[in-house]
Amino acid sequence: TLGGPAYPQTILDAEDAVLDLLDSKGYPFAKVVKRDVVADKKAKHVNVTLSVYSGPRAYFGDTIVKGLKRVRESFVRRKIRWQEGEPYDPKALQ
Protein backbone atom coordinates (compact mmCIF):
# COMPACT_ATOMS: atom_id res chain seq x y z
CA THR A 1 0.00 0.00 0.00
CA LEU A 2 1.40 3.37 -0.96
CA GLY A 3 2.21 5.38 2.13
CA GLY A 4 2.04 2.31 4.36
CA PRO A 5 4.81 0.51 6.22
CA ALA A 6 7.44 -1.14 4.04
CA TYR A 7 8.03 -4.34 5.95
CA PRO A 8 9.92 -7.03 4.02
CA GLN A 9 6.84 -9.27 3.93
CA THR A 10 4.77 -6.38 2.56
CA ILE A 11 7.22 -5.97 -0.31
CA LEU A 12 7.19 -9.73 -1.03
CA ASP A 13 3.39 -9.76 -0.92
CA ALA A 14 3.34 -6.91 -3.45
CA GLU A 15 5.61 -8.93 -5.73
CA ASP A 16 3.21 -11.87 -5.47
CA ALA A 17 0.29 -9.58 -6.31
CA VAL A 18 2.06 -8.34 -9.45
CA LEU A 19 2.82 -11.90 -10.55
CA ASP A 20 -0.76 -13.00 -9.82
CA LEU A 21 -2.07 -10.12 -11.93
CA LEU A 22 0.16 -11.08 -14.85
CA ASP A 23 -0.87 -14.72 -14.44
CA SER A 24 -4.54 -13.73 -14.68
CA LYS A 25 -3.77 -11.81 -17.90
CA GLY A 26 -2.26 -14.84 -19.63
CA TYR A 27 1.38 -14.66 -18.51
CA PRO A 28 1.86 -17.73 -16.29
CA PHE A 29 5.67 -17.67 -16.43
CA ALA A 30 6.21 -14.09 -15.23
CA LYS A 31 8.96 -13.57 -12.69
CA VAL A 32 10.61 -10.78 -10.76
CA VAL A 33 14.12 -10.44 -12.17
CA LYS A 34 15.33 -7.54 -10.04
CA ARG A 35 14.26 -5.78 -6.87
CA ASP A 36 15.73 -2.46 -5.77
CA VAL A 37 14.86 -1.21 -2.31
CA VAL A 38 16.21 2.18 -1.25
CA ALA A 39 15.47 3.46 2.24
CA ASP A 40 15.86 7.08 3.25
CA LYS A 41 15.87 6.98 7.06
CA LYS A 42 15.88 10.74 7.40
CA ALA A 43 12.75 11.18 5.28
CA LYS A 44 11.26 7.90 6.55
CA HIS A 45 10.70 6.87 2.98
CA VAL A 46 11.29 3.60 1.13
CA ASN A 47 11.31 3.33 -2.65
CA VAL A 48 10.82 -0.14 -4.13
CA THR A 49 11.39 -0.78 -7.83
CA LEU A 50 10.58 -4.16 -9.35
CA SER A 51 11.80 -5.32 -12.73
CA VAL A 52 9.47 -8.01 -13.99
CA TYR A 53 9.84 -10.31 -16.99
CA SER A 54 6.38 -11.26 -18.18
CA GLY A 55 7.47 -14.14 -20.36
CA PRO A 56 5.44 -15.10 -23.41
CA ARG A 57 1.68 -14.88 -23.38
CA ALA A 58 0.18 -18.35 -23.13
CA TYR A 59 -2.87 -19.75 -24.88
CA PHE A 60 -4.86 -22.91 -24.32
CA GLY A 61 -4.02 -25.62 -26.81
CA ASP A 62 -5.88 -28.73 -27.82
CA THR A 63 -7.33 -30.63 -24.86
CA ILE A 64 -6.71 -34.36 -24.90
CA VAL A 65 -8.74 -36.66 -22.65
CA LYS A 66 -7.19 -40.08 -21.93
CA GLY A 67 -7.71 -43.02 -19.62
CA LEU A 68 -11.46 -42.85 -19.14
CA LYS A 69 -13.02 -46.12 -18.02
CA ARG A 70 -16.41 -45.29 -16.50
CA VAL A 71 -17.06 -41.71 -17.60
CA ARG A 72 -17.89 -40.59 -21.12
CA GLU A 73 -15.55 -38.14 -22.80
CA SER A 74 -18.51 -35.91 -23.69
CA PHE A 75 -19.23 -35.48 -19.96
CA VAL A 76 -15.64 -34.44 -19.27
CA ARG A 77 -15.58 -32.04 -22.24
CA ARG A 78 -18.74 -30.28 -20.98
CA LYS A 79 -16.84 -29.48 -17.77
CA ILE A 80 -13.93 -27.79 -19.57
CA ARG A 81 -14.17 -24.03 -19.14
CA TRP A 82 -11.78 -22.97 -21.92
CA GLN A 83 -11.46 -23.33 -25.65
CA GLU A 84 -8.43 -23.88 -27.80
CA GLY A 85 -6.79 -20.58 -28.72
CA GLU A 86 -8.13 -18.60 -25.74
CA PRO A 87 -5.56 -16.79 -23.57
CA TYR A 88 -4.46 -18.79 -20.54
CA ASP A 89 -6.64 -18.08 -17.51
CA PRO A 90 -5.88 -19.80 -14.19
CA LYS A 91 -9.50 -19.36 -13.09
CA ALA A 92 -10.62 -21.58 -15.96
CA LEU A 93 -8.46 -24.38 -14.57
CA GLN A 94 -10.09 -24.23 -11.16
Secondary structure as UniProt FT lines:
FT   TURN            2..3
FT   HELIX           8..24
FT   TURN            25..26
FT   TURN            28..29
FT   STRAND          31..40
FT   TURN            41..44
FT   STRAND          45..53
FT   HELIX           73..79
FT   TURN            84..85
FT   HELIX           90..93
//
